[in-house]
C-alpha cells in the first residue's frame, strides 16, 4: 500500500542488538496551533481496511517508551477505530454502524462506540511485547504476549455490528498517532516507542486461545 510519513526513523540503535524497527517519537509540544515534531506513518485507503462485521486480526510488536495510540483509522468525521498501549494497559475503541452503507457513510448507531480495555500492568516496561486484537463474530478479544487480557461483545441490540469504514481516497490507517497527517488538534494522542511486524488480516480469526508469539522480526 502507498504510505506517507513524517518524523520517523528505522532504528538500529538501543534497545536493539540487530535488525530495524519503526521508531516513533510522539508529537513534541503543542504551541496552541501546531505540534512541534509530529511522528507517524499514514497508509492510504484500500478496500481491505473496511472491517464491517467481518472477523479480523490486528497484531504487532511494540516497545513502549511511553506508549500511546499505536494504530488508528478514520471514516469521514468519525474515527473508525484506534488501538492504544500506554502505562502498561491496552485498549481498543471502535465506532459502530448498523449496516454496511452506514459504515461507509459514517452514520453511527444508537450506541455508537465500543471500548475494550485490559487491566493494569499487562505488559512489560522497557521490553518488546506482542499485541493482538481478534474479532470473532460479535466478540472482541485482546491478547498481550499470547495471553487473553480482555474480551467483550456487541451482542446488545443497541450496538451496531459494523465498524465504520475509512473513506475512499481521503482517509487512511495511521500508525503512531490518532489523527491523519496535518489534521492534528490539541487533543491529538501520539505513540512514543518502537513498532514492528504490524499485521492486518481482514476475514480471519488467527487466535482463539493462548499462544506463544514469535518475533519481532526487525528489532531484537
C-alpha positions in Angstrom: 0.0 0.0 0.0 1.1 3.6 -0.6 2.3 5.3 2.5 3.4 8.7 3.6 5.3 9.6 6.8 6.7 12.4 8.9 9.3 12.4 11.7 10.1 8.7 11.8 13.3 6.6 11.9 14.1 2.9 11.4 16.2 2.3 14.4 19.2 0.1 14.7 20.3 1.6 18.0 19.5 0.8 21.6 17.3 -1.1 22.6 18.2 -3.3 19.7 21.2 -5.6 19.1 20.2 -6.3 15.5 17.6 -5.6 12.9 15.5 -2.4 12.3 12.2 -1.3 13.7 9.9 1.7 13.3 10.8 4.4 15.8 8.1 6.9 16.7 8.8 9.9 18.9 5.4 11.4 19.6 4.3 14.8 18.6 6.6 17.0 20.6 4.9 20.0 22.2 1.7 21.8 21.3 2.0 25.6 20.9 -1.7 26.4 20.6 -1.9 25.8 16.9 0.6 23.1 15.9 2.7 20.2 17.3 6.5 20.8 17.2 7.7 17.4 15.9 4.9 15.1 14.7 6.0 11.4 14.1 3.7 9.0 12.3 3.1 6.8 9.2 0.0 7.1 7.1 -1.2 4.1 5.0 -3.5 5.2 2.1 -7.0 3.8 1.6 -7.6 0.3 0.4 -10.8 -1.8 0.4 -9.0 -4.3 2.7 -9.4 -1.8 5.6 -13.2 -2.0 5.5 -13.8 -4.2 8.5 -17.6 -4.0 8.6 -18.8 -7.0 10.7 -16.0 -9.3 9.5 -13.8 -11.5 11.6 -10.3 -10.0 11.7 -7.0 -10.0 13.4 -4.7 -7.0 14.0 -1.3 -7.7 15.6 2.1 -6.0 16.2 5.1 -5.9 18.4 5.7 -2.8 20.5 8.4 -1.4 22.7 6.7 1.4 24.6 9.0 4.3 25.7 5.8 5.9 27.0 3.4 4.3 24.5 0.2 5.9 23.2 -2.0 5.5 20.2 -0.4 2.9 18.0 -2.9 2.4 15.2 -6.0 4.4 14.1 -8.4 4.6 11.2 -10.7 7.4 10.2 -14.0 7.4 8.3 -15.3 10.9 7.4 -15.6 12.9 10.6 -15.6 9.8 12.8 -12.7 7.6 13.8 -13.2 4.1 12.6 -11.1 2.5 15.4 -8.0 3.1 17.4 -5.6 1.0 19.5 -3.7 2.4 22.4 -0.9 0.8 24.5 0.1 3.1 27.3 1.0 2.9 31.0 1.1 -0.9 30.8 -2.5 -1.1 29.7 -4.1 -1.7 26.3 -7.4 -0.6 24.8 -9.4 -0.8 21.6 -12.1 1.7 20.6 -14.4 1.3 17.6 -17.2 3.4 16.1 -20.2 1.4 15.1 -22.9 1.5 12.5 -26.0 -0.7 11.7 -25.4 -1.5 8.0 -22.5 -1.6 5.5 -23.9 1.6 3.8 -24.0 3.4 7.2 -20.5 2.2 8.0 -19.3 3.6 4.6 -21.1 7.0 5.2 -20.0 7.2 8.9 -23.6 7.2 10.2 -23.4 5.9 13.7 -25.7 3.5 15.6 -27.7 4.4 18.7 -24.9 3.1 20.9 -22.1 4.3 18.7 -18.9 3.3 20.5 -17.5 0.1 21.7 -14.5 0.2 24.1 -12.4 -2.8 25.3 -9.7 -2.3 27.8 -7.3 -4.5 29.7 -6.5 -4.3 33.4 -3.3 -2.8 34.8 0.3 -4.0 34.3 -0.4 -6.4 31.4 2.8 -5.8 29.6 6.5 -5.3 30.4 8.2 -1.9 30.5 11.5 -1.5 28.6 10.9 -4.7 26.7 9.3 -6.0 23.5 5.7 -7.0 23.9 3.2 -8.6 21.5 -0.3 -7.2 21.0 -3.2 -9.0 19.1 -6.8 -7.9 18.7 -9.2 -10.5 17.3 -12.8 -10.2 16.3 -14.8 -13.5 16.1 -18.5 -12.8 15.3 -19.7 -10.3 17.8 -16.8 -11.0 20.3 -13.6 -9.0 20.6 -10.5 -10.1 22.5 -7.1 -8.5 23.3 -4.1 -10.8 23.7 -0.9 -9.5 25.2 2.2 -11.7 24.8 -0.2 -14.5 23.8 -2.4 -14.4 26.9 -6.0 -13.1 26.8 -6.3 -9.9 28.8 -9.7 -8.6 27.8 -12.8 -9.7 25.9 -16.2 -8.2 25.3 -19.1 -8.5 22.8 -21.5 -6.2 20.9 -24.5 -8.5 21.1 -26.6 -5.9 22.7 -29.3 -4.7 20.3 -28.3 -1.0 20.8 -24.9 -1.7 19.3 -24.3 -1.5 15.6 -22.4 -4.5 14.4 -20.4 -2.8 11.6 -17.2 -0.9 12.2 -17.2 2.5 10.5 -15.1 2.3 7.3 -12.2 4.5 6.2 -13.4 6.8 3.4 -12.3 6.0 -0.1 -9.5 8.2 -1.4 -9.2 10.5 1.5 -8.7 8.6 4.8 -6.2 6.1 5.9 -4.7 3.9 8.6 -2.4 5.9 10.7 0.5 4.4 12.7 1.8 6.3 15.7 -1.0 8.9 16.0 -4.8 9.0 16.4 -5.1 11.6 13.7 -4.2 11.9 10.0 -1.1 13.9 8.9 -1.8 17.6 9.3 -5.2 17.0 10.9 -3.9 17.5 14.5 -5.6 19.2 17.4 -4.6 19.9 21.0 -6.2 16.6 21.9 -4.2 14.5 19.4 -2.6 11.5 21.0 0.8 10.0 19.9 2.8 6.9 20.3 6.3 7.1 21.7 8.5 4.0 21.2 9.0 1.3 18.6 6.7 -0.8 16.5 7.4 -3.9 14.4 5.7 -6.6 12.3 2.3 -4.8 12.0 -0.2 -7.2 10.6 -3.8 -6.6 9.4 -5.8 -9.7 8.5 -9.4 -8.9 7.4 -11.6 -12.0 7.4 -9.5 -14.3 9.6 -9.5 -15.2 13.3 -5.9 -16.0 13.8 -6.0 -16.6 17.6 -8.8 -18.2 19.7 -6.8 -19.3 22.7 -3.4 -18.7 24.4 -0.4 -18.8 22.1 3.3 -18.2 22.0 4.1 -15.2 19.7 7.2 -15.3 17.5 9.3 -12.2 16.7 9.8 -9.4 16.5 11.3 -9.9 13.0 13.0 -6.4 12.9 14.4 -5.2 16.3 15.8 -7.7 18.6 
